[in-house]
Amino acid sequence: MKRSKKYFTTIGSSMAVMLYTAQGAFAEVGTDIYDGTTSASTINTAMDTILKIVGGIGASVFALAFMVIGLFLAFGSLNPQKTSVLWKAFFCCGGAAFVFFMAYALPAMIKGMAQ
């Protein structure tokens, strides 16, 4: 118990330092980076395009893998050893699809919150 308490205290303090540093780094960033009049709009547009392409492809691939593994689990007559591997893959592919979908949707959400 003592060891895990020390571990969680260390992780918590590290996260607090990271959040404080990130807040200081982004404190001076205004909402003007999201309008189309600044020179940062070209960087913003390129970043949006890259995130949409990578997020869309990744979400599509992992969602397809999630569905295929689900079909194997539903209709396959597998022994218990293979089933446990498939369940792990099923949940990992679902999580990865969620992460890539959030990468696809995140830029639009941040723009909406900033304006």
Contacts in CASP RR format, 6 or more apart in sequence:
PFRMAT RR
TARGET T0000
AUTHOR 0000-0000-0000
METHOD contacts of the structure
MODEL  1
MKRSKKYFTTIGSSMAVMLYTAQGAFAEVGTDIYDGTTSASTINTAMDTI
LKIVGGIGASVFALAFMVIGLFLAFGSLNPQKTSVLWKAFFCCGGAAFVF
FMAYALPAMIKGMAQ
30 114 0 8 1.000
31 114 0 8 1.000
31 115 0 8 1.000
32 38 0 8 1.000
32 40 0 8 1.000
33 40 0 8 1.000
33 41 0 8 1.000
33 44 0 8 1.000
34 44 0 8 1.000
34 111 0 8 1.000
34 114 0 8 1.000
34 115 0 8 1.000
35 41 0 8 1.000
47 107 0 8 1.000
48 107 0 8 1.000
51 103 0 8 1.000
51 104 0 8 1.000
51 106 0 8 1.000
51 107 0 8 1.000
52 104 0 8 1.000
52 107 0 8 1.000
54 100 0 8 1.000
54 103 0 8 1.000
55 100 0 8 1.000
55 101 0 8 1.000
55 103 0 8 1.000
55 104 0 8 1.000
56 100 0 8 1.000
56 101 0 8 1.000
56 104 0 8 1.000
57 100 0 8 1.000
58 96 0 8 1.000
58 97 0 8 1.000
58 100 0 8 1.000
59 97 0 8 1.000
59 100 0 8 1.000
59 101 0 8 1.000
59 103 0 8 1.000
59 104 0 8 1.000
62 93 0 8 1.000
62 94 0 8 1.000
62 95 0 8 1.000
62 96 0 8 1.000
62 97 0 8 1.000
62 100 0 8 1.000
63 93 0 8 1.000
63 94 0 8 1.000
63 97 0 8 1.000
63 101 0 8 1.000
65 89 0 8 1.000
65 93 0 8 1.000
65 97 0 8 1.000
66 90 0 8 1.000
66 93 0 8 1.000
66 94 0 8 1.000
66 97 0 8 1.000
69 86 0 8 1.000
69 89 0 8 1.000
69 90 0 8 1.000
69 93 0 8 1.000
70 86 0 8 1.000
70 90 0 8 1.000
72 78 0 8 1.000
72 86 0 8 1.000
73 83 0 8 1.000
73 86 0 8 1.000
73 87 0 8 1.000
73 90 0 8 1.000
78 86 0 8 1.000
END
